């Protein structure tokens, strides 16, 4: 049997509330990190531990990597608590060490990396609407960027959804937190702790179906600052006897999944601890003093038998029912044998029946409705854990597979729901359901298809379905990117799973089993499986995609205002997502006065995955005013027009995601002149600056390791060093003598921002002291030109303060501190209330050439098409052609 409409708008909130019980299985994409600690004896042992307790904790921070991962691993896998991490942002404002993605696309990567980490440390993941606008120094700045009421509401929403007994804030909410966004998270957490319990706060959430919730205890990370003594030591270096690793080591393995932040690290052994400071307790009157705490759950009765009293029901309520659950859970744990997990099937079946009976009996016991609902919420989690434990003990696997990763509107996909029974005498298989969004049609498959797997696999039972997607189905994309951002806050759709990492998978399958006389249902997402010849088996979520994507080879052009119109080449491509051949016509949508040759171009794509391209030469009008215009592209076939570009975010350690935007290229018409120079580029950790130079009409050659070590560098007038090259390019570090000789013979070396190791290794040509992470984070901070007559500001473009208008995210980062007198500071800037900083851009003569260190964030500004950034960078690379100094 098949059902549709699971994700309809009117049931969305109910689904999210129910999904809180199984968010690990529903909301999290298949981690590319194998769930090694949730499988086999280790996984079943963990589930049995969870059945002994009702403990839960929500940890809060501002970014991916803020979390105390060791704390999460210890409380989730050591204390067997439900643990969540609420990150205000998805880390969009950071840097990307593994690729070119920034901002929204980087946020998708880092969301995925958090999910990989949670798969290992055992936690769940939540977010607010806050967009990471970049490094921030003060709480005041964070408050000016984010609407406090909105973000506080998001935190309240997660608390009401997750309903933790304990809240642990990573940050204190003041200057000791450093980053202004850290301070904001620490500042809001105590407010959310209280507001979540007040039904008058955010009543719209109550109307949606959420209920007020008062956590019992509030902590923050202890040990730093005044009045912040450590009151509780959470031991994280303890060895888990089943997993065979310490919680700190598990956590470090999880943090190493933050690959876009280059956070791979050692997995430590030996004693370690997380120190917490108790801020507030709503526990029992006989709770031990804070200084005597041995656990964050001290003073809270987190036993199954204590659940009714913990939630406010009269003493003795449900004592028999809760006692039966507790006894079954203890029996299962006591009798568990790693090599004979099926031995505990009867105890687990008894516990599942007892939990259902307790939930039924709860409906008729006296007591406040909210207290009863709170008991039922915990019992729903317990019931889900019994089901998963029973399935694992009985050797039951449900593995539904689709035969394709993508499907187009109006298209179809075949699904095989495969059930495997390790012990066929223990279980019988009953009803099979496939669930899909409203409007999708699900039918039994008419032919024996082999969706997603080799024929040699022999499931115990196989149900085949043919799923048809409605013609008006929307493309699959991260829900927080469906609507445009409002400044630095995402605009979540009303029907979205607000606060969760991503939408649940489009298709899921449910299979009902009977084990030891007890019926239960397992639900699993439908995914596409394939074999990569190098990496082995991989799985992907099913995505709805358009039949054709359309894109430009570059989404930004730079056109000077002066001079004869310079024709520019634009390459348009289309990629098919359907198996049949498609023919059609490309055409550009041009601003007034622009022309293209040809006016249109035919294309043909033979099958899915294939692409076709066409080259257009666009010519601007003879008279051009500075400003921004847009060129669009469209592909027309059979009367249908496609004009959407797809950016696929794909890396080996995460799930694939597709981001959608209009197929358009922005044209910045700029008062810009560039001297005729030959430029070499030493790429660092990855940036788009070489593309920006080509947009200016500059010839750029990438300098690889061999050319840097042995090639003729004198062929270049200017060599530009990419960001963080001193970390990413050992050959750059090793060839400093060659680069110095290049400057001494007359070359210009421009080094973009490097981290502190650049100074520590004494790589600049003359002495420098670094003050650490010195930066100007306010992108609107005033910038003073210190040497207005220097060629950097006069040739070939006259630079003024107006060239610093329209910057994004920041002015500079990792500036020099004090420096040798042979350097001349060129620019001065400062964040509000801070001393002026002159080490953001300095120049020094080296022999006949120039050395420039510029930590201004060109890699962001050039990519964003900031006109003044192009004018200034044109002057920097033009230095060899400047008039005699």
N, C-alpha and C positions, 0 to 999 in steps of 0.2 A: 504494500500500500504506500502511496506517496502523498505528501501534503505540501501546500504552498502557502505563502503569506506569513511565514514566521517573522519576517522583519517589517511588517506593516507598521505605519506610523502610530496607530493608536495602541499597538502592543509593544512599542519600542521600550518604554520605561520599564514595563513589567519584565521584558526579556533581560534588560540590563541588570535588574535586581536579582532575578533568578540566576543569571549568568555569573553573579558574584560567587556562587557556590562552585562554579566550574570554569572560571575565567582562564585557568591554566590550559584547559583543553579546547576552549572555544576562541578566545580573543587573541591568543598568541599565535602568530604564524609559526609554521614548523621551523624550529631552530636548526640551523646548519650544524651547530654544536650538538652532538648526540646526547640524549638525555640519560647519560650513563648512571647518574645517581638516582634515577627514578625507575630503573628497570631491574628485573631479576630480584635477587634476595635483598639488595640494598633498597630498591624501590618499595618492595612489600614491607620491609622492616620499618621504613619511614611512614608508610600509611598506617601500620599498626601503632606506631608511636602517636600519630595524630589522633587516633581513636581514643587515646587515654586522656586527652586534654581539650579544653576549650580556649586555650591561650591565643591571643592575637595582638599584633602590634603594627602600627603604621609609622614608617620612617619618612621624614620630609627633608628636602633639599631643593636646590635651585636648578641644577644641571645634571646631565649624565656625567658620572664619575664623582659627584659630590657625596654619594651614599657611602656609609660605613659598610662596605661589603662583608667584612668579617662579622660584624654584628648581625647582618641579615642571615648569613650562612649559619651562624651559631643558633640564633633564635628559631630559624626555619627548620634546620636539619638536626640541631642538637636538642632544642626544647620542643621541637615538633609543633611549633605555633604556626598559625596563619600569619604571614608577614607580607606587607606591601611597602613599596617605595613610591612616594609621590614626588616627582620632579616637576618644579614649576615650568621649566622649559624643556625643549627637545635638543638644546645645544646648537641652535641654528647659527648663532653668531660666532662660533669658534672657527678654527682653522682645520683644514682637511689634509692630513698627511698622506692619504692613499689615493687621492684623485682630485678632479677639478670642481666637484660639487661644493657649493656654498649655500648659505641661507636655507630656504625651504627643503631643497634636495638633501643638504647636509643633515637637516633635522630628521628626515626619513631614515638616513643611514644610522644616526645615533639612537633613534628610537629602536631600530632593529638591534643595534649593539647592546642596548639595555636588555632587550628580550633574551638575547643569547646569554648575557650574564645572569639573568634571573633563572634561566633554565638550569644553570649550574648551581647557583647558591640557594635556590628553592623559593625565592620570593615572587611576588606579583608586581605589576607595574602600572602606574597611573600618572596622569599629567594634568596640568591646568592649561588655560588658553594662552598663557604668556609666551611671547616670541622673544627669543634671546637676541637682544639688539647689540650685543657685544660687551666687551669688558667695561665694567662700571666701578667707580671708586666709592660712591656714597649711597646711602639709603635715600637721600633726597633725590638723587638722579633717578634711581629706580622708581620712586613714587611718581616722578614726573613722566616717566615712560609708560608705566602700567597703571591702569585704573584699579586702585586698591580694593574698591568694593567688588569689582568683577572677579579679580583673582582670589580674594578671600572667599567669595561664593563658590568658586571651583574647588577650593580646599574643603569647604564645608560639604560640598556634594560628595567628594571622595570619602570623607569621614562617615557620612550618613550611608553611603553605599557599602563601604568595607566594614564599618562598625567595629573598630579595634578597641580592645580593652586598654591598650597603652599607646600613647603617641610619643615618638622620640624625634626631637628636632636636631638636625645636624648642626644648626647654627643658633647663635645667641640673639641675633637681631641688633648688633651694634658693631663698632669699629673693629673688634677683635676678629670678626668674620672676614675682613679684607674686602673682597668683591662686593659691590653694592647690591647685586642680585642675591648673594648669600645673605646679606643683612636683611633684605626684604623677606626672604623665606623664613629666617629666624624671627623676624618681627611679626609676621602673619600667623605663624603656627600657634602661639598661645591664644590669639584672637579666634582662630578657627576652632580650637579645642573647646572654647566656651560657646561660640556661636552655633556650633552644630547641635547643641542641646536645646536651643531656644526656638520654639516653633514660630515665633514672630520674625525670626531671621530667615530671609530667603523663603518666604511662604510659597513661592512658585514651585520650589522643589517638593514641598509637602503636597501641593496639588498634583504633581506628577506621580506621586506614589511613594516617594522617599519619606522617611520618618525621622524625627529628631533623635539624636544619639549623644550621650555623654560618655566619653572615654573615662576610665577610672583613674588613670595616672598620666602625668606629663613629665617628660625628661628632656634634657638637652645634653649635647656633648659636653662633658665636664673637663676641668683641668686648666682652662685658659681664662684669664680675666678675673676680676674681683667677684666675690660671692658666687663662685662657680666650682666649688670643691667637688671632687669625685665622691659621690655617695654610693655608687653601685659599680662594681667591676664585673663586666661580662667577659668571662674567660673564653677567648677565641682560639687559643693554641691547643685546646684539648683535642685528642685524637678520637675521631669517630670510629668505634670498633668494627662497624659493619663496612663502612666505606674504606677504612684504612688510611684516611687522610685527616689532617686537622682542618677545622673550619676556616682558619686563616689561609691555609693553602687552597682550599676550595674557592674561597673568595678571590684570591689572587688569580686563579685560573679564569674566573669570571671577569675580572677587571681587564685581563689580557684580551678580552673580546672587544674592548674599546679601541679598535685598530685605527680608526680615523683620527684618534688623539695620540697614537703612538704610545699606548699605555701597557704594552707587554712587560711583564715583570717576573721576578723570582717568586716562587711559591714557598713561603717560609716554613721552617720547622721550629718546634720548641714553644715555650710559653709565650703568650701574648694576650692582651686584653683590651677591651674598649671601655673607657671610663665614662660614666654618665652622671649627671647631676639631677636629682629629683626636684622638680619645681612645684608640683601639685599632686595631691592624692585624694581620690574620692573613695578610698578603700574602707575596709572595716575599721571600727574604732580601736580594735586591738592590733592593728597593723604595726609591725616593728618599726622602730625609729629608723630614719633614713640612713644613719651611720651604720646600722646593723644589717642592712639589706644584703642578701646574697643573690637575689634575682630581681629582675624588674617586675616579676609577677608576685613578689612577696606581698602579703596582705590581701591577695585576691584568691578566692577559691576557684581554681580553674579545673577542678575535677568534674567529671560528667555528673556525678551525684549532687554536686553543689550548684548546678546550672540554674535551677529555678530560683534559689535564694540569691544568687549573683545578679539575676535580672530583675529582682524586686518582687517575686511572688512569695506568698506566705510559706514559712518553714514547713517542710513535709509535703509540699505540693509535688505530685508526680514521683514521689520517692520510690514506689515500686517499679514504675516504668523506667526511670533513670537508672535505678539499681540493676535492672535487667540488661540495659545497654552496657553499663559499666562492667558487669560480670562477663558478658560475652566478649567484650573487647579485651579484658584481662585474660580470659581463657585462650583467645586467639594468640595473644602475645606470648603467653606461657608455653603453648604447645607448638609454636612455630619452629620448623626445622627447615633450614635453607635448601636441603636436598629433597625435601618432601613437603612442599608448600600446600599440596592438596589436603594434607592432614587437618588443616584449620578451616576447611570449607564449611563444615557443620557449624562451628562457632561463629564464623562470619555471617552465615545465613541467619543464624539465631539473632545476632546483633542487628542485622538489617531489618528483620521482622519486628524486633523490639523497638527500634527507632521509629519505624512507621506507626507502631501502636502508640508510642509516646506522643507523636505529632497528632494522632487522631484524638487521644485522650485529652490533649491540651486544649482542644476546642471547647470542652465542656467544664473545665475547672474554673473556679472563681478567681478573680484577680483583674488588675488593670489590663486593658486591651494591648497597650504598648508593651507591657512586660511580657505578656503571652507571645506577642509577635517577635520580641527579642529572643525568647527561648526557641521559638520555631525557626528563626533565622539560623541559629547555631545548630539546631538539630538537622536542618536541611544540609548544612556542610557535613555534618557527621554522616548523614545518609549517603551523600555523594562519596565520601571516603570509604564507607562500607562497600558500596557498589564497586568502586575501583579495586579495593583490596580483594573482594570476592572474585572479580574477574581475573586478577593476577594469580591468586592462589589456585584457581581452577584451570589456569592455562588458556584463557580465552583471549583471542585477538580479533578485533574488527578493523578491517583495512579497506575503506572504500576508495576507489581510484577512478579518475576520469581519463579519457583517452587523448585529451589535448590540454595544453596549458591555457589557451585562450579560446574564446568563442565570440563571434560577432553578433550584434543585434539581429534577430531573426534566424540565427544559426542554431546549431544543436551540438550536443556532446553526449557521448555514451558513458555510463557509469556502471562499474562493477562493484557491488557491495559484497565483499569477501569476508567470510567468518572462518576462523581456524580454531579447532578444539584440540588441545594437547591430550585431554583425557575425555574421550567421547562418552564414557560411561557416567561422567559427572554432570553433563549439561545437555539440555535439548534446546534447539533453536526454534523460536517462534516468529513473530511478526517482524518484518523489515520495512522501514520507512525511509524515504529520501525527502528532505525538506529543502525548500527553495524560496526565494523572494516571491511576493505576490505577482501574479501574471505569468509566471513560468509554468510550462506544461511538462508533466512527468508521466511517462508511459512505460509499461514493460517493453523491454527491447524485443524486436521481432526476430533478430538473428543473434547467434552466439558470437558476440564480439569479445575481444580480449583486451579490454581497456587497461592500459598501463602496466602490463606485466607479461613475463614470459609464460608460455603455455605449460612449462614443466611444473609450475606451482599448482598444487591441488588443494584448494580450500575445502573445508568440510561442507560448507554451503556457499552458494553463489547466487546472487540475485542481480539481474541485469536490467538497466533502465535507460531509456532514451529521453533526454532532457532538452526541451526546446525553449530558447530565450525569446522573449517578446521583441518585436521590431523596434520598440521605443526604449529598450533597456539602456540605462546610462552606463558609461564606461566606469570600470573599477579604478578607484584612486583613493589615497588616504583621505578620510572624511574631513580632516581639518584643513585640507587644501581645496575642497569643493567650492567654497566661497572665498572671495578676495579678503585678505587680511584688513583689519581696521587698525592702521598704524602698527603698533607692536603687540597686537592681540589678535588671535585667530577668531574668526566668526564661525562658530560651530553651527551646522544645520540643526534644526529642531529635532529631527528624527535620528540624529547621530548617537552613537554610544559614547556620550560625552565623558571625558576623563580616561577612557581606555586607550591603549596604544593605537589600534587600528579597528576597522570594521571587522565583525566576525566573518569567517569564510562564507562565500555565497551559497554553497551547497554543503549539507551535512547528511549523514546517514545514521539511522538508529536501528539497532537490532535488539530484540527482546529474547532473553534466555530464561530458562528455568534450571536452577541449581539447588539441589537438596530441598526440593519442594518450594523454593522461593523464586519468584519472578522478579527480574530487574531488566533495565534497558541501558545499553551502552550507546553513547552518541559520539561520533567521530567526524571531523571535517573531511570532505572529499578533496583529494589533491591529485595532481598529476605527477607521475613518477617516471624518471628516465635515468639512463646510465651515461655518465660522463666517462670517457675513456681514461681520463687521468684521475679524476676525483671519485669515481664510483657512483653509487646511487645518490640521486638528488631528488628533492620533492619541491613542488611549486604550488602555490595557491592558484585556483582557477580565476581568471580575470576576463571580464567583458572588455573588448577593444573594438574600435571602429574598423571597417573593412580596409581602409587606407589611412595611413598617417602621411602628413606632408610637412616638410621642414626645409629650412635653408642650411647651407653649410656654415653660415655665420649669421647670428641674429643681431649684429651691430655693424654698421658702416660709419666711417668718418669721412666727411667731405669738407674741404676747405671752402671758405667763402670767396676767396680771391683766385685769380688765375682762370685759365681756360677750363671748361668743364672736362673733368677727367673721367672717362668711362670706367665703370667698375664691374667686376664679374660677380654674379651671384649664381650659385648652383642650387637648384631645387631638386629634392628627391622625394620619392614616395615609396613606402613599404607596404606590402600586402599582408593581410592576416587571413586570407581565404585561399583555398586550394585551387579554385578555378582561375583561368587567365583573365586579366582585366586590362582593357585598353581605354585610353582616354586622352585628355589634353591638359597640359599645364598652362597656367596663365598668371601673370602678376597683376596685383592691384596697386597702381602707381599713384603717387601724389601729383598734383597739378604741375604741368611743365616737365615732368620726367618722361623719358621714353625708354623702351626696351627693344632689344633685337635678339631673337625674333619676338614678335608680338605674342606668339603662343608656340607651344611645342608639343608634339604627340609623345605618349609614353605607352609602354606595354610591360606588364609584370606577369610572369607565367604561373606563379603559385605562391603559397604562403611562405613568408620569410624572404622572398625575392624583392629586390628594389630596382627602381628605374630613376635615372637622373636626366636633367636637362640644364644646359648652361645659358644664362641670359646675361647680356651686357647692358647694364642700365646707365643712362647718361643723365646727369642733373641739368637743370636749366642754366642758361648763361648767367642770369642774375640770381644770386642766392643770398638770402639773409640768414644770419645765425639763428639756430633753433632746431627743433626736432620734428621729423616727419617719419611716417611709417610706410613700408612696402609690405604688402601681403602677398601670399601665394595660395593658389587653390588648384585642386585636381578635379576635373569633371569627367564623369563616366556614366553613361546611360541616364543622363539628365540629373544625376545626383552630384552635389558639390561637396568636396572634402577640403577642409581648411584648418585642421587641427594637428598640432605637432605633439609627438610623444617623446618624453625624456625617460628612458628606462634606467633606473638605478639598480645596478647589478654588481655584486661583489661575491667572491666565494664564501664569505662567512655569514652572509645574510640572505633573506628572501628577496626576490625581485619585486620592485614596485614601479608603477608607471605614473608619471606626472604629465598633465595635459595643459597645453596653452595654445593660443592662436598661432597659426603659421605666419609669422611676421618677423621682419627685420627692422630694427630701429635705425634711423639715419640721423646722426648728429652732425649738423652743419656748423662748423667751428672756424673762427678766425685763427687759422693755423698755418704755420710755415715750418718745414723741416729742411735742414741742410742735407746735401747729398752725402750721406755717410754709410759705410759698411759696418754692420753690427753683428757681433757674435754673442750668443746667449748661453750661459752656463745655468741650466735648469737646476733648481734646488728641489724642494719637496713637491713642487707642482704648482703652476699658476698659468694665467692666460696672457701674460705680458708679451710674449713673442707675437701672438695674434694681434694684440693692440698695435705693436710696432708695424706689422704688415698693413694694418688698416690705414696707417699714416703714409703708406707708400715706401716704407723703408725695407731694404734688403736685409734679411735676418738669416743667419746660419747657426744652427744648434751646435754647440761645442761638446762633443762627447768625450769620454775618458781618453781615448787614443789621441784625439786632436789636441786636447789640453796638455797631454804629457809630451807629445812629440811633434805636433803640427806647427805650421807657421802662423803664429798669432799676429804678426805684423800686417797681415792682410786686412785686419779689422781696425777701423778708426776707433771704435768703441766696443768694449766688452761689458755686458750687463750680467750681473750675478743674481740669480733668482733667490727668493725667500728661503731661509733656513738651509742654504747650501752647505754650510759648515757641519750640519748634522747629517744631511742626506747624501753628500758627495765627498767621500774620503779623498777622491782624486783632486777635488778643489783644495782641500787642506794640504795635500802632499805637494801641490804645484805652486805654492805661494812664491817661490823664488822666480819661477818663469813669469808669473803675473807681474811681479815687481820689475823684472827686466823689461817686460812689455811696456810698462808705464815709463820707465826711465828712457826708453827709446822714443817716447812721444805718444803712447797710447793712453786712452782714457778708460779707467776701470770704475764702473758704477756698481756699488754693492748695495742691494736692497736689504731690508731688515734681516738680521740674524739674531738668534737667541744668545744668552749670556756666554755660551761656550766660545763664541767668536772672539770675544775680548779675553776670556780666560786663557785661551790658547795663544794669545798674542798674535793674532792674524792681521790686524790693521797694520799699516806701514809704520806708524809712529805710536808712542804709548797712549793708552786710553784706559780709563777706569770706568767700569760699568756700575750704575747704582742699582742693578737688578732689573726688575720688570718695570722700567721707566717708560711711561707712555702718556699720551694725551687722548683721553677717551671721548671727550665731547667733540663730535664732528663739526659743531658750530663754533668751537673756541676760536678766538681771534688769533690770527697769525701775522706776525710782524716780519717784514723783509728787512734783514739786517744790513745787507750790502746791495742797495737798489741798482748800483751801476755795474755790478759784476755781470759778466757775460751770461751767467746762468739765468739772469733775469732780464737781459736785454737782447739776446740773440738766439734764434731769429725772431722770437716773439717777445713783446714787452709785457712782463708779468707784473700784475698788481694784486692787491688784496682780493679783488673780485674773482680771481682765479681759484680761490678757496671756497667759493660758494657751491652749494649743492653736493657737498661730500657726504659719503655714507659711512656710518658706524663709528669711525674714529679718525683722528688726525695721524697719529703715529704710534709706534710700539717698539720697545727695545731700543730706546735711544741711547747714545753715549752719555756718560756722566761727565766727569772731568776729562780733559784731553790736552795733549801736547799743543804748545803755541804754534806749531807749524800747520795746525788745522785752522781754517777760518769758518766760524759758524755762519750759516746762511739764513736760517729761519729761527724764529722764537715763538713759542706758544705755551699755553698752560691751561690746565683745567681750573675751574673756579676755585678760588681760595688757596691755590698752590703756587709755589714760586715758578718763575719763568724757566722754561726748558730750552736750551740752545744746542743740545746734542742730537736733535732729530734729523738735521741735515748739515753735514760739514764737508769742506773740500780742502784738499792739500795738494800742492805741487809735488810730484815725485819725478825727479830728473826733468825730462822734457814733457812729461805727461801730467795727467790729473788722476787723483784718487778722490772719489765721492762716496761717502756713506750716507744713504738716505733711508731713514726708517719710516718715512711717510707711507701710508698704506696704498701704494700705487696698484698693487695686485687687486685691491677691491675697487678703487676708483676707476681704473682703466676698463675693467670688466663692466662696471656700471655705466660707462659712457660719460663720465663727468668731464665737461669741456675743458675746464681749467687744468685738470690732471693731464690731459693730452698735450696742452700747450706747454706745461712745465716739463713733462718728460721729453718732449721734442727738443727743448732747450738743453736738457742734460745730455742727451745722446749727440747733440750738435756741437758740443764743446770743442772737439778737434778742429772745427771749421770756423770757430769764433774769431773775431779780430784779435790782433796781438794784444796780450794782456799788459 
